[in-house]
């Protein structure tokens, strides 16, 4: 059956005025984080994503020790389109050599990122994985430094990222309204863990745009399974493995079902998924188009939810050196 050619949906991102593609391009694979990605393949993936309607690209100096930013920069340059046609987010504070959220490092960080990305500004600068440091430093030092960068035109909007959901309420309750524009949560809008949805009303009340990443729960829903460093408990890993096997036995793809589950919630502006090749781009856009055209496979979803029920909404400790 031909996949219905639904146009990529654009959704508003909080109060930013940005309209972002519901499928976002996670550029960590361009840093060869999950295996080698050649420059030609990286550039081709970015070009194909843009051609298929993806306008939102996310990277970090931490991914591949700055390689992801460099590769994404080359890909974006190859598009040869006006800068306003695409939206770029990068991060600060987390680097290959460790964490540094000082005002001085953040200022230096954005200049380095802009050079690697070959851009004059980024649309969003996120504080990267803030749960590893003092949240009071983020509130009192890092965010004021980002506000200065905003005034200088090097960044347009400010975001925060991390795994535990309580970091968002801690910071947002301690800064003036409108200071934080966006949050990027990961692994909390997957079939096994949908706790991000409990926080959405609070985030909306603060005027904050919501992005979710890692619909595949950092590899738990892939056939090859999670990487060695994955911090989930053996119980969670076992249940997810059983869910993947069940889908495979029915001739279904767990990766597609997981992606569609995240995309189906329109309260979330964009779902970032890692892409390092043209085929991965096409697979993710096809999942979106099928969801829009035919809807989700509710029968298989119900069966998978039943398998995952014993571990539903169980998270794992942060503090692991995940990529």
Phi and psi restraints in degrees (value plus and minus 20) as a CYANA .aco file:
   2 UNK   PHI     -88.7   -48.7
   2 UNK   PSI     119.7   159.7
   3 UNK   PHI     -94.8   -54.8
   3 UNK   PSI     107.7   147.7
   4 UNK   PHI     -77.7   -37.7
   4 UNK   PSI     115.1   155.1
   5 UNK   PHI    -107.1   -67.1
   5 UNK   PSI      40.6    80.6
   6 UNK   PHI     -85.1   -45.1
   6 UNK   PSI     121.8   161.8
   7 UNK   PHI     -94.1   -54.1
   7 UNK   PSI     122.5   162.5
   8 UNK   PHI     -77.6   -37.6
   8 UNK   PSI     109.2   149.2
   9 UNK   PHI     -99.5   -59.5
   9 UNK   PSI     113.8   153.8
  10 UNK   PHI    -122.3   -82.3
  10 UNK   PSI     115.1   155.1
  11 UNK   PHI    -143.7  -103.7
  11 UNK   PSI     124.3   164.3
  12 UNK   PHI     -88.2   -48.2
  12 UNK   PSI     122.7   162.7
  13 UNK   PHI    -125.9   -85.9
  13 UNK   PSI      73.3   113.3
  14 UNK   PHI      34.5    74.5
  14 UNK   PSI    -153.8  -113.8
  15 UNK   PHI    -121.3   -81.3
  15 UNK   PSI      -2.8    37.2
  16 UNK   PHI     -94.1   -54.1
  16 UNK   PSI     -43.7    -3.7
  17 UNK   PHI      64.8   104.8
  17 UNK   PSI     -24.8    15.2
  18 UNK   PHI    -100.4   -60.4
  18 UNK   PSI     122.1   162.1
  19 UNK   PHI    -133.6   -93.6
  19 UNK   PSI      93.3   133.3
  20 UNK   PHI    -129.7   -89.7
  20 UNK   PSI     128.8   168.8
  21 UNK   PHI     -84.9   -44.9
  21 UNK   PSI     119.7   159.7
  22 UNK   PHI     -83.5   -43.5
  22 UNK   PSI     -50.2   -10.2
  23 UNK   PHI    -116.1   -76.1
  23 UNK   PSI     100.3   140.3
  24 UNK   PHI    -125.1   -85.1
  24 UNK   PSI     128.6   168.6
  25 UNK   PHI    -109.6   -69.6
  25 UNK   PSI      85.8   125.8
  26 UNK   PHI    -102.1   -62.1
  26 UNK   PSI      96.7   136.7
  27 UNK   PHI    -115.4   -75.4
  27 UNK   PSI      -9.8    30.2
  28 UNK   PHI     -79.7   -39.7
  28 UNK   PSI     -55.7   -15.7
  29 UNK   PHI     -81.5   -41.5
  29 UNK   PSI     -44.5    -4.5
  30 UNK   PHI     -86.8   -46.8
  30 UNK   PSI     -37.1     2.9
  31 UNK   PHI    -109.1   -69.1
  31 UNK   PSI      -5.7    34.3
  32 UNK   PHI      35.2    75.2
  32 UNK   PSI      15.1    55.1
  33 UNK   PHI     -89.8   -49.8
  33 UNK   PSI     -53.6   -13.6
  34 UNK   PHI    -128.8   -88.8
  34 UNK   PSI      -9.0    31.0
  35 UNK   PHI     119.5   159.5
  35 UNK   PSI     139.5   179.5
  36 UNK   PHI     -84.2   -44.2
  36 UNK   PSI     116.5   156.5
  37 UNK   PHI    -146.7  -106.7
  37 UNK   PSI      98.7   138.7
  38 UNK   PHI     -90.4   -50.4
  38 UNK   PSI     133.4   173.4
  39 UNK   PHI     -78.4   -38.4
  39 UNK   PSI     -63.0   -23.0
  40 UNK   PHI     -80.1   -40.1
  40 UNK   PSI     -60.0   -20.0
  41 UNK   PHI     -89.2   -49.2
  41 UNK   PSI     -58.3   -18.3
  42 UNK   PHI     -82.9   -42.9
  42 UNK   PSI     -67.7   -27.7
  43 UNK   PHI     -83.3   -43.3
  43 UNK   PSI     -62.1   -22.1
  44 UNK   PHI     -84.0   -44.0
  44 UNK   PSI     -57.7   -17.7
  45 UNK   PHI     -85.2   -45.2
  45 UNK   PSI     -62.8   -22.8
  46 UNK   PHI     -84.1   -44.1
  46 UNK   PSI     -63.6   -23.6
  47 UNK   PHI     -84.5   -44.5
  47 UNK   PSI     -62.3   -22.3
  48 UNK   PHI     -87.5   -47.5
  48 UNK   PSI     -59.8   -19.8
  49 UNK   PHI     -79.4   -39.4
  49 UNK   PSI     -67.3   -27.3
  50 UNK   PHI     -83.8   -43.8
  50 UNK   PSI     -61.5   -21.5
  51 UNK   PHI     -80.2   -40.2
  51 UNK   PSI     -53.7   -13.7
  52 UNK   PHI    -110.5   -70.5
  52 UNK   PSI     -12.7    27.3
  53 UNK   PHI      83.7   123.7
  53 UNK   PSI     -19.2    20.8
  54 UNK   PHI     -99.2   -59.2
  54 UNK   PSI     103.1   143.1
  55 UNK   PHI    -138.7   -98.7
  55 UNK   PSI     -14.0    26.0
  56 UNK   PHI    -141.9  -101.9
  56 UNK   PSI      99.7   139.7
  57 UNK   PHI    -145.0  -105.0
  57 UNK   PSI     112.5   152.5
  58 UNK   PHI    -145.3  -105.3
  58 UNK   PSI     111.2   151.2
  59 UNK   PHI    -163.4  -123.4
  59 UNK   PSI    -191.1  -151.1
  60 UNK   PHI    -186.3  -146.3
  60 UNK   PSI     127.6   167.6
  61 UNK   PHI     -84.7   -44.7
  61 UNK   PSI     -37.2     2.8
  62 UNK   PHI     -94.6   -54.6
  62 UNK   PSI     -48.1    -8.1
  63 UNK   PHI     -93.9   -53.9
  63 UNK   PSI      91.0   131.0
  64 UNK   PHI      48.4    88.4
  64 UNK   PSI       7.4    47.4
  65 UNK   PHI      35.3    75.3
  65 UNK   PSI      30.6    70.6
  66 UNK   PHI      63.6   103.6
  66 UNK   PSI     -28.1    11.9
  67 UNK   PHI     -84.0   -44.0
  67 UNK   PSI     -57.5   -17.5
  68 UNK   PHI     -78.5   -38.5
  68 UNK   PSI     -66.0   -26.0
  69 UNK   PHI     -81.4   -41.4
  69 UNK   PSI     -63.5   -23.5
  70 UNK   PHI     -81.7   -41.7
  70 UNK   PSI     -66.0   -26.0
  71 UNK   PHI     -85.5   -45.5
  71 UNK   PSI     -63.7   -23.7
  72 UNK   PHI     -82.2   -42.2
  72 UNK   PSI     -61.5   -21.5
  73 UNK   PHI     -76.9   -36.9
  73 UNK   PSI     -63.0   -23.0
  74 UNK   PHI     -85.7   -45.7
  74 UNK   PSI     -60.6   -20.6
  75 UNK   PHI     -84.5   -44.5
  75 UNK   PSI     -63.0   -23.0
  76 UNK   PHI     -87.4   -47.4
  76 UNK   PSI     -58.3   -18.3
  77 UNK   PHI     -82.9   -42.9
  77 UNK   PSI     -57.5   -17.5
  78 UNK   PHI     -87.2   -47.2
  78 UNK   PSI     -38.8     1.2
  79 UNK   PHI     -84.5   -44.5
  79 UNK   PSI     -53.7   -13.7
  80 UNK   PHI      32.5    72.5
  80 UNK   PSI      29.0    69.0
  81 UNK   PHI    -145.7  -105.7
  81 UNK   PSI     142.9   182.9
  82 UNK   PHI     -77.7   -37.7
  82 UNK   PSI     123.1   163.1
  83 UNK   PHI     -75.0   -35.0
  83 UNK   PSI     -52.5   -12.5
  84 UNK   PHI     -91.8   -51.8
  84 UNK   PSI     -26.3    13.7
  85 UNK   PHI    -101.5   -61.5
  85 UNK   PSI     -32.8     7.2
  86 UNK   PHI    -158.0  -118.0
  86 UNK   PSI     139.0   179.0
  87 UNK   PHI    -140.7  -100.7
  87 UNK   PSI     108.5   148.5
  88 UNK   PHI    -142.1  -102.1
  88 UNK   PSI     111.4   151.4
  89 UNK   PHI    -139.4   -99.4
  89 UNK   PSI     114.1   154.1
  90 UNK   PHI    -150.7  -110.7
  90 UNK   PSI    -192.3  -152.3
  91 UNK   PHI    -156.4  -116.4
  91 UNK   PSI     148.5   188.5
  92 UNK   PHI    -164.3  -124.3
  92 UNK   PSI     140.4   180.4
  93 UNK   PHI      79.6   119.6
  93 UNK   PSI     -43.5    -3.5
  94 UNK   PHI    -141.6  -101.6
  94 UNK   PSI     107.0   147.0
  95 UNK   PHI    -156.8  -116.8
  95 UNK   PSI     147.3   187.3
  96 UNK   PHI     -75.1   -35.1
  96 UNK   PSI     -55.2   -15.2
  97 UNK   PHI    -105.4   -65.4
  97 UNK   PSI     -23.1    16.9
  98 UNK   PHI     113.1   153.1
  98 UNK   PSI    -183.7  -143.7
  99 UNK   PHI    -120.1   -80.1
  99 UNK   PSI     121.1   161.1
 100 UNK   PHI    -176.9  -136.9
 100 UNK   PSI      81.7   121.7
 101 UNK   PHI    -122.5   -82.5
 101 UNK   PSI      -1.0    39.0
 102 UNK   PHI     -86.2   -46.2
 102 UNK   PSI     133.0   173.0
 103 UNK   PHI     -78.2   -38.2
 103 UNK   PSI     -59.9   -19.9
 104 UNK   PHI     -83.3   -43.3
 104 UNK   PSI     -65.4   -25.4
 105 UNK   PHI     -88.1   -48.1
 105 UNK   PSI     -58.2   -18.2
 106 UNK   PHI     -82.7   -42.7
 106 UNK   PSI     -61.5   -21.5
 107 UNK   PHI     -82.8   -42.8
 107 UNK   PSI     -64.4   -24.4
 108 UNK   PHI     -86.5   -46.5
 108 UNK   PSI     -58.7   -18.7
 109 UNK   PHI     -80.3   -40.3
 109 UNK   PSI     -65.9   -25.9
 110 UNK   PHI     -86.9   -46.9
 110 UNK   PSI     -57.2   -17.2
 111 UNK   PHI     -83.3   -43.3
 111 UNK   PSI     -61.5   -21.5
 112 UNK   PHI     -84.1   -44.1
 112 UNK   PSI     -63.8   -23.8
 113 UNK   PHI     -83.1   -43.1
 113 UNK   PSI     -64.2   -24.2
 114 UNK   PHI     -81.8   -41.8
 114 UNK   PSI     -57.4   -17.4
 115 UNK   PHI     -85.5   -45.5
 115 UNK   PSI     -65.2   -25.2
 116 UNK   PHI     -85.5   -45.5
 116 UNK   PSI     -59.6   -19.6
 117 UNK   PHI     -99.5   -59.5
 117 UNK   PSI     -30.2     9.8
 118 UNK   PHI      38.4    78.4
 118 UNK   PSI      23.9    63.9
 119 UNK   PHI    -145.9  -105.9
 119 UNK   PSI     139.9   179.9
 120 UNK   PHI    -110.4   -70.4
 120 UNK   PSI     -42.9    -2.9
 121 UNK   PHI    -176.4  -136.4
 121 UNK   PSI     138.7   178.7
 122 UNK   PHI    -130.9   -90.9
 122 UNK   PSI     132.4   172.4
 123 UNK   PHI     -93.6   -53.6
 123 UNK   PSI     -59.2   -19.2
 124 UNK   PHI    -155.4  -115.4
 124 UNK   PSI     114.3   154.3
 125 UNK   PHI    -137.9   -97.9
 125 UNK   PSI      97.4   137.4
 126 UNK   PHI    -116.3   -76.3
 126 UNK   PSI     123.2   163.2
 127 UNK   PHI     -99.0   -59.0
 127 UNK   PSI     101.5   141.5
 128 UNK   PHI    -113.5   -73.5
 128 UNK   PSI      94.0   134.0
 129 UNK   PHI      39.0    79.0
 129 UNK   PSI      41.8    81.8
 130 UNK   PHI     -92.4   -52.4
 130 UNK   PSI     -32.1     7.9
 131 UNK   PHI     -87.9   -47.9
 131 UNK   PSI     -33.6     6.4
 132 UNK   PHI    -103.1   -63.1
 132 UNK   PSI     -27.5    12.5
 133 UNK   PHI    -149.9  -109.9
 133 UNK   PSI    -199.3  -159.3
 134 UNK   PHI     -89.5   -49.5
 134 UNK   PSI     101.6   141.6
 135 UNK   PHI     -87.5   -47.5
 135 UNK   PSI     -45.2    -5.2
 136 UNK   PHI     -87.7   -47.7
 136 UNK   PSI     -52.7   -12.7
 137 UNK   PHI     -85.1   -45.1
 137 UNK   PSI     -60.2   -20.2
 138 UNK   PHI     -79.7   -39.7
 138 UNK   PSI     -66.7   -26.7
 139 UNK   PHI     -86.7   -46.7
 139 UNK   PSI     -66.3   -26.3
 140 UNK   PHI    -111.6   -71.6
 140 UNK   PSI     -42.0    -2.0
 141 UNK   PHI    -142.3  -102.3
 141 UNK   PSI     -71.0   -31.0
 142 UNK   PHI     -89.1   -49.1
 142 UNK   PSI     -70.0   -30.0
 143 UNK   PHI     -84.2   -44.2
 143 UNK   PSI     -62.4   -22.4
 144 UNK   PHI     -77.8   -37.8
 144 UNK   PSI     -55.5   -15.5
 145 UNK   PHI     -86.0   -46.0
 145 UNK   PSI     -59.1   -19.1
 146 UNK   PHI     -87.7   -47.7
 146 UNK   PSI     -54.7   -14.7
 147 UNK   PHI     -83.7   -43.7
 147 UNK   PSI     -55.6   -15.6
 148 UNK   PHI     -85.8   -45.8
 148 UNK   PSI     -61.4   -21.4
 149 UNK   PHI     -82.8   -42.8
 149 UNK   PSI     -53.8   -13.8
 150 UNK   PHI     -84.8   -44.8
 150 UNK   PSI     -65.4   -25.4
 151 UNK   PHI     -82.7   -42.7
 151 UNK   PSI     -53.0   -13.0
 152 UNK   PHI    -100.1   -60.1
 152 UNK   PSI     -29.5    10.5
 153 UNK   PHI      64.7   104.7
 153 UNK   PSI     -10.0    30.0
 154 UNK   PHI    -100.8   -60.8
 154 UNK   PSI     -46.4    -6.4
 155 UNK   PHI    -154.1  -114.1
 155 UNK   PSI     134.0   174.0
 156 UNK   PHI    -121.0   -81.0
 156 UNK   PSI     -55.6   -15.6
 157 UNK   PHI    -161.2  -121.2
 157 UNK   PSI     137.7   177.7
 158 UNK   PHI    -133.3   -93.3
 158 UNK   PSI     115.2   155.2
 159 UNK   PHI    -154.4  -114.4
 159 UNK   PSI     145.6   185.6
 160 UNK   PHI    -152.8  -112.8
 160 UNK   PSI     127.5   167.5
 161 UNK   PHI    -154.2  -114.2
 161 UNK   PSI     139.7   179.7
 162 UNK   PHI     142.7   182.7
 162 UNK   PSI     150.9   190.9
 163 UNK   PHI    -104.8   -64.8
 163 UNK   PSI     -73.6   -33.6
 164 UNK   PHI     -88.1   -48.1
 164 UNK   PSI     113.3   153.3
 165 UNK   PHI     -91.1   -51.1
 165 UNK   PSI     -42.4    -2.4
 166 UNK   PHI     -90.7   -50.7
 166 UNK   PSI     -33.4     6.6
 167 UNK   PHI     -86.3   -46.3
 167 UNK   PSI     -50.7   -10.7
 168 UNK   PHI     -91.1   -51.1
 168 UNK   PSI     -64.7   -24.7
 169 UNK   PHI     -86.9   -46.9
 169 UNK   PSI     -58.1   -18.1
 170 UNK   PHI     -78.0   -38.0
 170 UNK   PSI     -70.5   -30.5
 171 UNK   PHI     -92.3   -52.3
 171 UNK   PSI     -67.4   -27.4
 172 UNK   PHI     -83.7   -43.7
 172 UNK   PSI     -49.4    -9.4
 173 UNK   PHI     -96.2   -56.2
 173 UNK   PSI     -29.5    10.5
 174 UNK   PHI    -136.4   -96.4
 174 UNK   PSI     -15.8    24.2
 175 UNK   PHI    -142.0  -102.0
 175 UNK   PSI     134.6   174.6
 176 UNK   PHI     -81.4   -41.4
 176 UNK   PSI     128.6   168.6
 177 UNK   PHI     -74.1   -34.1
 177 UNK   PSI     119.3   159.3
 178 UNK   PHI      67.8   107.8
 178 UNK   PSI     -23.5    16.5
 179 UNK   PHI     -91.7   -51.7
 179 UNK   PSI     -67.7   -27.7
 180 UNK   PHI    -117.0   -77.0
 180 UNK   PSI     106.5   146.5
 181 UNK   PHI    -114.6   -74.6
 181 UNK   PSI     -51.0   -11.0
 182 UNK   PHI    -165.9  -125.9
 182 UNK   PSI     128.7   168.7
 183 UNK   PHI    -144.9  -104.9
 183 UNK   PSI     127.2   167.2
 184 UNK   PHI    -141.2  -101.2
 184 UNK   PSI      86.9   126.9
 185 UNK   PHI    -122.4   -82.4
 185 UNK   PSI     131.5   171.5
 186 UNK   PHI    -157.0  -117.0
 186 UNK   PSI     130.3   170.3
 187 UNK   PHI      46.6    86.6
 187 UNK   PSI      -5.0    35.0
 188 UNK   PHI    -140.6  -100.6
 188 UNK   PSI      -2.8    37.2
 189 UNK   PHI    -160.3  -120.3
 189 UNK   PSI      42.8    82.8
 190 UNK   PHI    -146.3  -106.3
 190 UNK   PSI     148.6   188.6
 191 UNK   PHI     -80.5   -40.5
 191 UNK   PSI     -49.2    -9.2
 192 UNK   PHI    -107.5   -67.5
 192 UNK   PSI     -34.6     5.4
 193 UNK   PHI    -174.7  -134.7
 193 UNK   PSI      86.7   126.7
 194 UNK   PHI    -136.2   -96.2
 194 UNK   PSI       8.7    48.7
 195 UNK   PHI     -87.1   -47.1
 195 UNK   PSI     -39.2     0.8
 196 UNK   PHI     -77.1   -37.1
 196 UNK   PSI     -54.2   -14.2
 197 UNK   PHI     -82.7   -42.7
 197 UNK   PSI     -48.6    -8.6
 198 UNK   PHI     -86.6   -46.6
 198 UNK   PSI     -46.1    -6.1
 199 UNK   PHI    -110.7   -70.7
 199 UNK   PSI     -35.3     4.7
 200 UNK   PHI     -77.3   -37.3
 200 UNK   PSI     -65.4   -25.4
 201 UNK   PHI     -77.4   -37.4
 201 UNK   PSI     -61.2   -21.2
 202 UNK   PHI     -82.3   -42.3
 202 UNK   PSI     -67.3   -27.3
 203 UNK   PHI     -82.6   -42.6
 203 UNK   PSI     -61.6   -21.6
 204 UNK   PHI     -82.9   -42.9
 204 UNK   PSI     -58.6   -18.6
 205 UNK   PHI     -84.8   -44.8
 205 UNK   PSI     -43.7    -3.7
 206 UNK   PHI    -112.0   -72.0
 206 UNK   PSI     -20.6    19.4
 207 UNK   PHI      52.0    92.0
 207 UNK   PSI       5.2    45.2
 208 UNK   PHI    -117.6   -77.6
 208 UNK   PSI     113.0   153.0
 209 UNK   PHI     -94.8   -54.8
 209 UNK   PSI     125.4   165.4
 210 UNK   PHI    -138.8   -98.8
 210 UNK   PSI     103.4   143.4
 211 UNK   PHI    -137.7   -97.7
 211 UNK   PSI     121.0   161.0
 212 UNK   PHI    -139.8   -99.8
 212 UNK   PSI     121.3   161.3
 213 UNK   PHI    -144.5  -104.5
 213 UNK   PSI     143.9   183.9
 214 UNK   PHI      41.4    81.4
 214 UNK   PSI      39.2    79.2
 215 UNK   PHI     -81.6   -41.6
 215 UNK   PSI     -39.6     0.4
 216 UNK   PHI    -112.9   -72.9
 216 UNK   PSI      -6.5    33.5
 217 UNK   PHI      34.2    74.2
 217 UNK   PSI      28.8    68.8
 218 UNK   PHI      33.4    73.4
 218 UNK   PSI      23.1    63.1
 219 UNK   PHI      77.4   117.4
 219 UNK   PSI     -26.7    13.3
 220 UNK   PHI     -82.0   -42.0
 220 UNK   PSI     -48.6    -8.6
 221 UNK   PHI    -122.3   -82.3
 221 UNK   PSI      -0.7    39.3
 222 UNK   PHI    -121.1   -81.1
 222 UNK   PSI     137.1   177.1
 223 UNK   PHI     -87.2   -47.2
 223 UNK   PSI     -51.1   -11.1
 224 UNK   PHI     -98.4   -58.4
 224 UNK   PSI     -31.5     8.5
 225 UNK   PHI      63.4   103.4
 225 UNK   PSI     153.6   193.6
 226 UNK   PHI     -93.4   -53.4
 226 UNK   PSI     138.6   178.6
 227 UNK   PHI     -87.0   -47.0
 227 UNK   PSI     142.6   182.6
 228 UNK   PHI     -70.8   -30.8
 228 UNK   PSI     -60.2   -20.2
 229 UNK   PHI    -100.3   -60.3
 229 UNK   PSI     -20.1    19.9
 230 UNK   PHI     -79.5   -39.5
 230 UNK   PSI     107.9   147.9
 231 UNK   PHI    -104.1   -64.1
 231 UNK   PSI     -18.4    21.6
 232 UNK   PHI     -85.3   -45.3
 232 UNK   PSI     133.4   173.4
 233 UNK   PHI     -90.1   -50.1
 233 UNK   PSI     139.3   179.3
 234 UNK   PHI     -76.1   -36.1
 234 UNK   PSI     -53.8   -13.8
 235 UNK   PHI     -84.0   -44.0
 235 UNK   PSI     -65.0   -25.0
 236 UNK   PHI     -85.4   -45.4
 236 UNK   PSI     -65.5   -25.5
 237 UNK   PHI     -80.2   -40.2
 237 UNK   PSI     -62.0   -22.0
 238 UNK   PHI     -85.0   -45.0
 238 UNK   PSI     -63.5   -23.5
 239 UNK   PHI     -84.5   -44.5
 239 UNK   PSI     -61.4   -21.4
 240 UNK   PHI     -87.6   -47.6
 240 UNK   PSI     -57.9   -17.9
 241 UNK   PHI     -81.8   -41.8
 241 UNK   PSI     -61.4   -21.4
 242 UNK   PHI     -84.2   -44.2
 242 UNK   PSI     -58.9   -18.9
 243 UNK   PHI     -84.9   -44.9
 243 UNK   PSI     -63.1   -23.1
 244 UNK   PHI     -83.2   -43.2
 244 UNK   PSI     -64.1   -24.1
 245 UNK   PHI     -82.3   -42.3
 245 UNK   PSI     -59.6   -19.6
 246 UNK   PHI     -81.8   -41.8
 246 UNK   PSI     -66.1   -26.1
 247 UNK   PHI     -80.3   -40.3
 247 UNK   PSI     -64.6   -24.6
 248 UNK   PHI     -81.0   -41.0
 248 UNK   PSI     -59.7   -19.7
 249 UNK   PHI     -85.9   -45.9
 249 UNK   PSI     -43.6    -3.6
 250 UNK   PHI    -114.4   -74.4
 250 UNK   PSI     -18.4    21.6
 251 UNK   PHI      54.7    94.7
 251 UNK   PSI       4.7    44.7
 252 UNK   PHI    -130.9   -90.9
 252 UNK   PSI     141.0   181.0
 253 UNK   PHI    -126.7   -86.7
 253 UNK   PSI      97.6   137.6
 254 UNK   PHI     -82.6   -42.6
 254 UNK   PSI     -56.1   -16.1
 255 UNK   PHI     -80.7   -40.7
 255 UNK   PSI     -61.8   -21.8
 256 UNK   PHI     -86.5   -46.5
 256 UNK   PSI     -64.0   -24.0
 257 UNK   PHI     -82.0   -42.0
 257 UNK   PSI     -62.6   -22.6
 258 UNK   PHI     -85.8   -45.8
 258 UNK   PSI     -61.6   -21.6
 259 UNK   PHI     -82.8   -42.8
 259 UNK   PSI     -65.0   -25.0
 260 UNK   PHI     -86.0   -46.0
 260 UNK   PSI     -55.6   -15.6
 261 UNK   PHI     -79.2   -39.2
 261 UNK   PSI     -63.9   -23.9
 262 UNK   PHI     -89.8   -49.8
 262 UNK   PSI     -61.1   -21.1
 263 UNK   PHI     -88.6   -48.6
 263 UNK   PSI     -45.9    -5.9
 264 UNK   PHI     -87.0   -47.0
 264 UNK   PSI     -41.3    -1.3
 265 UNK   PHI    -109.8   -69.8
 265 UNK   PSI      88.6   128.6
 266 UNK   PHI     -95.6   -55.6
 266 UNK   PSI     -28.7    11.3
 267 UNK   PHI     -89.4   -49.4
 267 UNK   PSI     -41.9    -1.9
 268 UNK   PHI    -113.6   -73.6
 268 UNK   PSI     104.2   144.2
 269 UNK   PHI     -89.3   -49.3
 269 UNK   PSI     -60.0   -20.0
 270 UNK   PHI    -171.8  -131.8
 270 UNK   PSI     128.8   168.8
 271 UNK   PHI    -135.1   -95.1
 271 UNK   PSI      93.4   133.4
 272 UNK   PHI    -103.3   -63.3
 272 UNK   PSI     110.6   150.6
 273 UNK   PHI    -153.7  -113.7
 273 UNK   PSI     118.4   158.4
 274 UNK   PHI     -86.4   -46.4
 274 UNK   PSI     114.9   154.9
 275 UNK   PHI    -158.6  -118.6
 275 UNK   PSI     108.9   148.9
 276 UNK   PHI    -148.4  -108.4
 276 UNK   PSI     -13.4    26.6
 277 UNK   PHI    -173.9  -133.9
 277 UNK   PSI     142.0   182.0
 278 UNK   PHI     -79.4   -39.4
 278 UNK   PSI     -60.9   -20.9
 279 UNK   PHI     -84.8   -44.8
 279 UNK   PSI     -57.6   -17.6
 280 UNK   PHI     -87.2   -47.2
 280 UNK   PSI     -59.2   -19.2
 281 UNK   PHI     -79.7   -39.7
 281 UNK   PSI     -68.9   -28.9
 282 UNK   PHI     -83.3   -43.3
 282 UNK   PSI     -58.4   -18.4
 283 UNK   PHI     -83.9   -43.9
 283 UNK   PSI     -61.9   -21.9
 284 UNK   PHI     -91.9   -51.9
 284 UNK   PSI     -58.5   -18.5
 285 UNK   PHI     -87.7   -47.7
 285 UNK   PSI     -57.7   -17.7
 286 UNK   PHI     -82.5   -42.5
 286 UNK   PSI     -58.1   -18.1
 287 UNK   PHI     -81.8   -41.8
 287 UNK   PSI     -61.9   -21.9
 288 UNK   PHI     -84.2   -44.2
 288 UNK   PSI     -67.6   -27.6
 289 UNK   PHI     -82.9   -42.9
 289 UNK   PSI     -58.4   -18.4
 290 UNK   PHI     -87.8   -47.8
 290 UNK   PSI     -59.6   -19.6
 291 UNK   PHI     -80.0   -40.0
 291 UNK   PSI     -65.3   -25.3
 292 UNK   PHI     -87.8   -47.8
 292 UNK   PSI     -57.4   -17.4
 293 UNK   PHI    -105.9   -65.9
 293 UNK   PSI     -67.2   -27.2
 294 UNK   PHI    -130.1   -90.1
 294 UNK   PSI     -37.4     2.6
 295 UNK   PHI      66.4   106.4
 295 UNK   PSI     156.0   196.0
 296 UNK   PHI    -103.9   -63.9
 296 UNK   PSI     135.0   175.0
 297 UNK   PHI     -97.9   -57.9
 297 UNK   PSI      68.6   108.6
 298 UNK   PHI     -85.4   -45.4
 298 UNK   PSI     -52.8   -12.8
 299 UNK   PHI     -84.2   -44.2
 299 UNK   PSI     -69.9   -29.9
 300 UNK   PHI     -86.1   -46.1
 300 UNK   PSI     -57.9   -17.9
 301 UNK   PHI     -79.7   -39.7
 301 UNK   PSI     -65.0   -25.0
 302 UNK   PHI     -81.3   -41.3
 302 UNK   PSI     -60.8   -20.8
 303 UNK   PHI     -85.7   -45.7
 303 UNK   PSI     -61.3   -21.3
 304 UNK   PHI     -87.5   -47.5
 304 UNK   PSI     -61.2   -21.2
 305 UNK   PHI     -81.1   -41.1
 305 UNK   PSI     -56.6   -16.6
 306 UNK   PHI     -85.7   -45.7
 306 UNK   PSI     -60.3   -20.3
 307 UNK   PHI     -84.0   -44.0
 307 UNK   PSI     -58.7   -18.7
 308 UNK   PHI    -107.6   -67.6
 308 UNK   PSI     -26.7    13.3
 309 UNK   PHI     -71.1   -31.1
 309 UNK   PSI     -63.9   -23.9
 310 UNK   PHI     -81.8   -41.8
 310 UNK   PSI     -41.9    -1.9
 311 UNK   PHI    -134.4   -94.4
 311 UNK   PSI      -7.5    32.5
 312 UNK   PHI     -77.3   -37.3
 312 UNK   PSI     109.5   149.5
 313 UNK   PHI      44.1    84.1
 313 UNK   PSI      -4.6    35.4
 314 UNK   PHI    -103.3   -63.3
 314 UNK   PSI     103.9   143.9
 315 UNK   PHI    -121.4   -81.4
 315 UNK   PSI    -188.3  -148.3
 316 UNK   PHI    -152.5  -112.5
 316 UNK   PSI     141.8   181.8
 317 UNK   PHI     -86.9   -46.9
 317 UNK   PSI     124.4   164.4
 318 UNK   PHI    -103.7   -63.7
 318 UNK   PSI     159.9   199.9
 319 UNK   PHI      82.8   122.8
 319 UNK   PSI     -18.1    21.9
 320 UNK   PHI    -111.0   -71.0
 320 UNK   PSI     129.1   169.1
 321 UNK   PHI    -103.6   -63.6
 321 UNK   PSI      47.4    87.4
 322 UNK   PHI    -100.1   -60.1
 322 UNK   PSI     143.0   183.0
